[in-house]
Amino acid sequence: MIEKNGLIDQFQFGVLSPNPGREMKLIVRCSEERSKTLEMLGCYFSLQFLTMNIKALDILQMDLFEAPNRYDVFRSFVIRTGNDFRLLSGAYMTTLMDIFLPQKKRPDFVVCGVGTRVDQDDIDMGVIDTGPKNREILTAAFGALNTEMLKYACTLHFHLSEHVGIKRGFSASIEEYHLLLDEQIQDVVILSEMLNAVPILGNIRLFNRFDREILGRYYFHKGKDNKYHEGFLRGLLGEIRDLMTFEPPESMLNPKRDALRMLKAALFAQRTAKGIHGHTSLEVLGKLMIDDRANHENYQLIYQALTFFETFRFLYMLFVVQEEEIPLESDENSENLRKVASAMGYEDQAYANAQEQLMVHYRDHQRIARTGVENLIREITHHLNNITVFFPMTHPKLDGGYRGNIAVDFLKTSRFFRGTRFWEDIHYWMDKDDESMLSRFVDDFLSLPEAKQKALVRSYIHWSNQTPYPILALITILLNHRPQLAKMSFFCDLTDGYIRSLDDTLQTVTRLSQIVNYSPQRLNDFIANLSEVHLKRFTEIVRNPIWPSDVEKSRQALYSLCQMYLRSSYYFKRFIHRVFRSYPHFISYLNREEKVWKLTDGLYRSLDNIDTFSGKMDTLGDYYDFEFMRLGISMIDGAPLEEINREFTLVSDNYLKRLFDYCREKVNSEMEKNAPKMQDILAILTAGGHARGQAFDDDYDLIILLNSDDPEILEFCDRIILKMNKRIIRRSIMPHYRFADRFKHYVTTFRNIREFFDHPDDHAFIDKSQLLGARMIVGTTRFYETFIQEIIQPYIFSQKEEYIQHLRSEFVFRKAKGFEEQMIDIKESPGGLRDMENFLFILKAQFEISSPISAELIDRLSDFLLHEKTLKLKTLFHDYLFIKHVRDLYRLMVSDDNHLQKSYLAVICQSLAKSYRTGVMKGEQLFDRIQVILRQNADGITEILMENSDRVN
């Protein structure tokens, strides 16, 4: 038809036309039949589209071969391809609109491109008209345009018009934009598209008015009202924060989610803050790199990441499929990625093939993008601090003091920003140590009448419906600074109302789950302070799995954290809270035990690389706390008791040995050359549960022995133990020094013990039991042998009849007390832990065995007893371990108390069943079983102790 009309010389087929609009008009003149004309235009567009992309790839390959800087080549490729596509698609749409809406009938409108120019999978558009009067005509024309574009080009997305306007259609008027945007900041996606608007066709004067009245106010204007600019920044920073904290799945790529959205959001923020105008992100970035030299390094990082990901995404969509998500697990996709890698200039090498190199660089550029954006966020937040409408409230003491009520005025002012998710700048001022804003906020809140306080609480809760984090942060900040507020009615109403306002919808659970990544410490503080009722409701809200899967990992971590607090005693909660205050980001790894183990192992291995004493102490303490928490969780989850005891004993031994070494080094350095020389004369022994290799004792029974009477050495050792004592207390462990009260020193000399045992009091048998049950942690074999020879042998083994008689009397006394109905004292009841341990001390003394209470001790004792008594002894020891297991779980899950309440035993039954792989008992059944065991223990102990003394000897 073109040839028939004598126009063949007007076209250059096979090359990209520099003026596609002129050639399309020539095609329109070739036929008066609309359907034929549309078909020819579509054919022409398709031919030019293919030519354009072939040309772009050819130039890319040539430039990559010649140019030294790959990023500059990518930039030129993206800009040139985007401009070519905008020129071609703009000409096509203009020609079609001339057909569907001729100039003579055409009302005023302007079509704007609002998306990424290089995107060819769709075109994001905004259409601005002059009002509803002519909208039916426009709607019909743009409906036909949309249909025709879908046939031959790509999908048109009218995102702006979908959200703006009284009658939703393809267009909206400036007045309708005013109606939507004047009173409240809207979704940041809408604002970003608006600010990205570039006129493609239509009335340019209409666009200029739109730019002046709507777009201009989102830029910073010094000395003027900047609330629209502030609202846009709050929306962008919330979006960036969510993207920054997202952990991308290992088996899926998504360039938009992985980097492009955060990069462009950061550039939008800087663009509006610096007053930079440009049509594309790369053009804006180019101007920023020239005008803002202070951030040149950050812009360079963003430049590298932006050009890499734009090129990668374009090529993947061109070669493979126009989908955002790219699965990595299929062999087919490996070949697809090879095509992309080749187009980007990668070649197979001996160390890695092309696509493997591309994947390594993809992950590298993700890190580059995050680093650049993270650095820019600090400057953007600083800018926000200076221009915010809340400045008088965050600085209430400036300019003679703030004259309003901050608690009321903040809420009123923030209504304009409702829906934005970034309030960290306000939290920063509320959380400052000087408490200037916090004190004023609390005082202003409490100055209101009670009825107004309750109304204000309801308003704050309503404000949090779309963004749950700000109120969660407010509650946490108030409680951290003013714990006494927890009992005040307004604070209780705030917490209760907030928890009740939460629901288990996808939006709410997603928002709560995201807090795991961007503010884990505040989330940990919040959950740690919830009452049991509130914690149960909060846990139930986040219990069910959600989609998309990229948030599901965070939800699982949040649910696990809630479960940990929910099933833990106050005693154990202190460890959990302290661990995640020091290492909050590890909340996200709660369901990955190997990660937690690697951290604790890394903490311990790093100790010798730390230069300062305080640094060593803090890291050593973190190591202990983390291991305590890890093993506590394992026990609650049903790990075997023997495994937990073994690992916990290793951890405690490591802690005490390192603590002693570092405290001794510190005292040595403080005393310089005056430190006495010591060799084989000091040892640290533990008694109690630690000596027996048992976990989760809430105290350390420590015996510090010195085989010297030199006062300088004694003072030196006391100083070491004093430093150790301070650090042990910080771990919520109460150290006990049995002999310290007697001899007024942490350190006990051999002479002290000899003199005391030569003139003992009525309670000396208790001290002897501690020594007989002790296990050496620090010291030499030679020292321990001396201790046995000079202390244990002469004062316990050689006087065992008197010692054993004291322990027998204790046993008889406890047995006479009997049992209580609703409570069990697991330690002091007849047949309880104390009786079992004293019983084993009797046997140790009788047969002169110095090793600590353990399974190995039972084997050694078996050599001295008749066969039937050996079986009874092993049964007793098995039951002893069981009731110790019960006490450990009760301590971790209910209370740090030896008195087991019948009504609370059900809490630990499931953990016990998992450990022993049995059915789950009810609490009453467990209570009855413990009582049976205690009675059997008491009878069994009596039976063995009453055995013929000749046989025992």
Protein Blocks (a to p, Z undefined) as FASTA:
>chain_A
ZZmnopmmmpcghiacfblmlmmmmmmmmpcbfklmmmmmmmmmmmmmmmmmmmmmmmmm
mmmmmpmblklmmmmmmmmmmmmmmmmmmmmmmmmmmmmmcfklpccdddddfbdfklmk
bccdddddebjklmmmmmmmmmmmmmmmmmmmcccddfklmmgcjbdcfbdcfklmmmmm
mmoccdfklmmmmmmpccfbdcfklmmmmmmmmmmmmpccehiacklmmmmmmmmmmmmm
mmmmpccdfkbccfklmmmmmmmmmmmmmmmmnopacfbfklmmmmmmmmmmmlmmmmmm
mmmmmmmmmmmmmmmmmmmoccfbdcfkbmklmmmmmmmmmmnopacdfkbcfklmmmmm
mmmmmmmmmmmmmmmmmmmmmmmmmmpmklmmmmmmgghiaabdfklmmmmmmmmmgoia
bfklmmmmmmpmklmmmmmmmmmmmmpcfklmmmmmmmmmmmmmmmmmlmmmmmmmmmmm
mmmlmmpmklmmmmmmmmmmpccbfklmmmmmmmmmmmmmlmmmmmmmpcfklmmmmmmm
mmpccddfklmmmmmmmmmmmmmmmmpcfklmmmmmmmmmmmmmlmmmmmmmklmmmmmm
mmmmmmmmpfbfklmmmmmmmmmmmmmmmmmmmmmnopafklmmmmmmmmmmmmmmmmmm
mmmmmmmmmnmmmpccdehkaccddehjllnopghiabdcddddddbfbfklmmmmmmmm
mmmmmmmmmnopacddfklmmnopabdcfklmmmmmmmccfklmmmmmmmmmpccfbdcf
klmmmmmmmmmmmmmmmmmmmmmmmmmmmmmmmmmnopafkbccfklmghilklmmmmmm
mmmmmnopabdcdfklmmmmmmmpcfklmmmmmmmmmmmmmmmmmmmmmmmmmogcfbdc
fklmmmmmmmmmmmnopacddfklmmmmmmmmmmmmmmmmmmmmmpcfklmZZ
